[in-house]
């Protein structure tokens, strides 16, 4: 989960890119 990323000290840029990808997928699904 998202908190696991923070605990592992993942790259913040990678986290934000992943989050943006998720948002894009959600908006694509709701557009269908």
NUMIRO-100648 format. One record per atom (N, C-alpha, C): y, x, z. Coordinates in pm, whole numbers, padded with zeros to 5 digits, always signed. Atoms other than C-alpha are relative to their C-alpha. Layout:
% residues N
YXZ
...
***
This chain:
% residues 32
-00120+00084+00000
+00000+00000+00000
+00126+00088+00000
-00125-00075+00009
+00367+00098-00012
+00021+00091+00119
-00019-00082-00121
+00373+00223+00349
-00089+00125-00005
+00089-00116+00014
+00081+00453+00263
+00069+00110-00081
-00074-00098+00079
+00300+00622+00000
+00096+00076+00089
-00098-00063-00087
+00568+00686+00261
-00068+00093+00100
+00070-00081-00100
+00316+00818+00512
-00048+00132-00063
+00049-00120+00067
+00180+01064+00256
+00114+00089-00045
-00115-00080+00042
+00533+01185+00181
+00003+00017-00151
-00001-00008+00145
+00507+01103-00186
+00143+00018-00051
-00131-00023+00062
+00790+01192-00424
+00075-00133-00013
-00077+00126+00006
+01062+00924-00385
+00022-00047-00144
-00021+00038+00139
+01125+00933-00761
-00124-00069-00054
+00125+00059+00047
+00758+00859-00828
-00014-00141+00057
+00012+00132-00063
+00769+00569-00580
+00090-00100-00072
-00094+00093+00064
+01079+00416-00742
-00047-00034-00142
+00050+00028+00135
+00926+00454-01089
-00116-00097+00004
+00114+00091-00014
+00607+00285-00972
+00049-00141+00032
-00054+00129-00040
+00811+00007-00811
+00063-00070-00120
-00062+00059+00119
+01010-00045-01131
-00107-00051-00096
+00108+00043+00088
+00685-00064-01326
-00060-00132+00046
+00055+00124-00056
+00558-00334-01091
+00095-00116-00030
-00097+00105+00026
+00881-00532-01128
-00002-00041-00147
+00006+00031+00143
+00859-00503-01506
-00120-00088-00031
+00122+00078+00024
+00503-00635-01499
+00019-00144+00048
-00021+00134-00055
+00607-00929-01279
+00089-00081-00093
-00093+00073+00087
+00899-01021-01506
-00068-00035-00132
+00072+00028+00124
+00671-00996-01810
-00094-00119+00020
+00093+00110-00026
+00418-01229-01649
+00075-00133+00011
-00073+00125-00018
+00682-01487-01553
+00064-00044-00131
-00057+00037+00130
+00823-01476-01908
-00103-00068-00088
+00104+00058+00084
+00489-01572-02060
-00006-00152+00012
***
